[in-house]
Amino acid sequence: MLLTTMIYGGSGLGLFVIGLYGALLPRSLFARILAVNVSSAGVFLILIALAYRGFGQLPDPLPHALVLTGLVVAISATALALVLDRRLQEMDDD
């Protein structure tokens, strides 16, 4: 099971780094929003990997609660950012 935890943690770290790299590149705002979402998915995977306590034991519920709350916040923030991006594009077109 340690291998599974390392895979989840490594995948989360990889997603976080890819998302951070994408957010720092000078691209469109839409691409940056997607990159931040990829980065947050990496953080969620790391939290899930940290919740593992060992074989036969229940996982720690606090990281799971943080991930569920983070998902709701990430969806809301993404929706708000996409609306603001669309409004900025409409203002530029005028």
JOHU-V984686 format. One record per residue. N is the residue number from 1. RES is the residue in three letters. PSI is psi in degrees with one decimal (* if undefined). Layout:
BEGIN
{{N;RES;PSI} {N;RES;PSI}}
END
This chain:
BEGIN
{{1;MET;-22.4} {2;LEU;-34.8} {3;LEU;-40.7} {4;THR;-42.1} {5;THR;-40.3} {6;MET;-35.5} {7;ILE;-46.5} {8;TYR;-45.7} {9;GLY;-42.9} {10;GLY;-39.2} {11;SER;-40.7} {12;GLY;-41.7} {13;LEU;-41.4} {14;GLY;-43.8} {15;LEU;-39.4} {16;PHE;-44.0} {17;VAL;-42.2} {18;ILE;-44.1} {19;GLY;-40.5} {20;LEU;-41.7} {21;TYR;-43.3} {22;GLY;-32.8} {23;ALA;-26.9} {24;LEU;-15.5} {25;LEU;144.6} {26;PRO;88.9} {27;ARG;-167.2} {28;SER;161.8} {29;LEU;-34.5} {30;PHE;-42.6} {31;ALA;-35.5} {32;ARG;-37.7} {33;ILE;-44.4} {34;LEU;-38.6} {35;ALA;-38.4} {36;VAL;-36.3} {37;ASN;-39.4} {38;VAL;-41.2} {39;SER;-41.5} {40;SER;-33.4} {41;ALA;-36.4} {42;GLY;-41.3} {43;VAL;-38.9} {44;PHE;-40.5} {45;LEU;-39.1} {46;ILE;-41.7} {47;LEU;-39.5} {48;ILE;-39.7} {49;ALA;-34.7} {50;LEU;-19.1} {51;ALA;-16.9} {52;TYR;129.2} {53;ARG;-22.5} {54;GLY;169.4} {55;PHE;131.8} {56;GLY;-1.1} {57;GLN;152.0} {58;LEU;144.3} {59;PRO;159.4} {60;ASP;124.6} {61;PRO;-20.3} {62;LEU;-48.0} {63;PRO;-32.5} {64;HIS;-40.6} {65;ALA;-39.0} {66;LEU;-38.2} {67;VAL;-43.5} {68;LEU;-43.6} {69;THR;-40.8} {70;GLY;-36.2} {71;LEU;-43.9} {72;VAL;-45.0} {73;VAL;-40.6} {74;ALA;-41.0} {75;ILE;-42.6} {76;SER;-43.8} {77;ALA;-35.9} {78;THR;-43.2} {79;ALA;-44.0} {80;LEU;-43.1} {81;ALA;-38.1} {82;LEU;-37.9} {83;VAL;-43.4} {84;LEU;-37.9} {85;ASP;-42.6} {86;ARG;-41.0} {87;ARG;-39.4} {88;LEU;-39.6} {89;GLN;-38.4} {90;GLU;-37.4} {91;MET;-34.9} {92;ASP;-30.3} {93;ASP;-25.2} {94;ASP;*}}
END
